[in-house]
Amino acid sequence: MIRFSIILGTISGVVLGCFLWFIEKLSNIKLYTLLMNVDFIPGVEGDLSPVLEWFFHIVIAWLIALLYLSLQRILSKRYHKPAALLLSITAAISYFPLTLIAKKETPSADDVIAITLWFIGHVIYGMVLYILAKRNLHHQ
């Protein structure tokens, strides 16, 4: 299960990262910057390499995937999709504390467009999580 969590989290995390990167490039709304931002972690002041920022992001995606796969084992199949949605929405709520504690320039905590796009990205993340995990269940 851990191996599949890493695969599932990596793919879902890359999809989310790419979505927010494109949004930032097209609109200049700093959502990818917010996703990669870890400057609030003690000892991580200044600019980190993009590889290290991605690593932090992907580790979180692995943990969410592991939690989702764990929930899949104990929940009826009809609750798999709501569980993926709930986890992705829970992750999306991180927008508010992250914008408030970020030292880099990120969208404001009341930027409705940024919030909407952030939530859309995280719902896409949850859909990818659900679809890939469902496909894996059918191949076991």
C-alpha positions in Angstrom: 0.0 0.0 0.0 2.9 2.4 0.7 4.4 1.8 -2.7 1.0 2.6 -4.4 0.5 5.6 -2.1 3.8 7.0 -3.5 2.8 6.4 -7.1 -0.8 7.8 -6.5 0.4 10.8 -4.5 3.1 11.6 -7.1 0.8 11.6 -10.0 -2.0 13.5 -8.2 0.5 16.0 -6.8 2.1 16.6 -10.2 -1.3 17.2 -11.8 -2.2 19.7 -9.0 1.2 21.4 -9.3 1.0 21.6 -13.1 -2.6 23.0 -13.0 -1.6 25.7 -10.5 1.6 26.5 -12.5 -0.4 27.0 -15.7 -2.9 29.2 -13.8 0.0 31.3 -12.4 1.6 31.7 -15.8 -1.6 32.6 -17.5 -3.1 34.9 -14.9 -0.1 36.0 -12.6 -2.2 34.8 -9.6 0.5 33.3 -7.4 -1.1 30.0 -6.7 1.8 27.8 -7.7 4.0 30.0 -5.6 1.6 29.4 -2.7 1.7 25.7 -3.3 5.4 25.5 -3.3 6.0 28.0 -0.5 7.6 26.7 2.7 9.3 29.9 3.9 7.2 29.8 7.1 8.9 26.6 8.3 11.6 27.4 10.9 15.0 27.0 9.4 13.8 27.2 5.8 14.1 31.0 5.3 15.1 32.3 1.9 14.7 30.7 -1.4 14.8 26.9 -1.6 15.6 25.1 -4.8 12.5 24.2 -6.8 13.4 20.5 -6.4 13.2 20.8 -2.6 10.0 22.7 -2.8 8.5 20.0 -5.1 9.7 17.4 -2.7 7.9 19.0 0.2 4.7 19.2 -1.9 5.0 15.6 -3.1 5.5 14.3 0.4 2.2 15.9 1.5 0.6 14.3 -1.6 2.0 10.9 -0.6 0.6 11.3 2.9 -2.9 12.2 1.6 -2.8 9.3 -0.8 -1.8 6.9 2.0 -4.7 8.3 4.1 -7.1 7.9 1.2 -6.0 4.3 0.5 -6.4 3.5 4.2 -9.9 4.9 4.2 -10.7 2.9 1.1 -9.9 -0.3 3.0 -12.4 0.5 5.7 -15.1 2.3 3.8 -17.8 0.9 1.6 -17.1 1.5 -2.1 -19.9 4.0 -2.3 -17.9 6.3 0.1 -14.7 6.2 -1.9 -15.5 9.2 -4.0 -16.8 11.3 -1.1 -13.7 10.5 0.8 -11.5 11.6 -2.0 -13.5 14.8 -2.3 -13.4 15.4 1.5 -9.6 15.0 1.6 -9.1 17.3 -1.4 -11.3 20.0 0.1 -9.6 19.6 3.5 -6.3 20.1 1.7 -7.7 23.1 -0.2 -8.7 24.8 3.1 -4.9 25.1 3.7 -5.2 28.2 1.4 -6.3 30.4 4.3 -3.5 29.7 6.8 -0.9 29.4 4.1 -1.7 32.9 2.7 -1.6 34.4 6.1 1.8 32.9 7.2 3.6 33.1 3.8 6.5 35.5 3.7 6.6 35.5 -0.1 4.1 37.3 -2.2 1.0 35.1 -2.5 -2.7 35.9 -3.1 -4.6 37.5 -0.2 -6.8 35.4 2.0 -9.9 37.1 0.6 -9.1 36.9 -3.1 -12.2 35.1 -4.4 -10.7 34.3 -7.8 -7.6 32.8 -6.3 -9.6 30.8 -3.7 -11.9 29.5 -6.4 -9.0 28.4 -8.6 -7.2 26.9 -5.6 -10.3 24.8 -4.7 -10.8 23.8 -8.4 -7.2 22.6 -8.5 -7.6 20.6 -5.3 -10.9 19.1 -6.5 -9.0 18.0 -9.7 -6.4 16.5 -7.3 -9.1 14.5 -5.5 -10.6 13.3 -8.8 -7.3 12.1 -10.0 -6.7 10.3 -6.6 -10.2 8.7 -6.9 -9.9 7.6 -10.5 -6.4 6.2 -10.2 -7.2 4.4 -7.0 -10.4 3.0 -8.5 -8.5 1.7 -11.5 -6.0 0.0 -9.2 -8.9 -1.7 -7.3 -10.2 -3.2 -10.5 -6.7 -4.5 -11.4 -6.1 -6.3 -8.1 
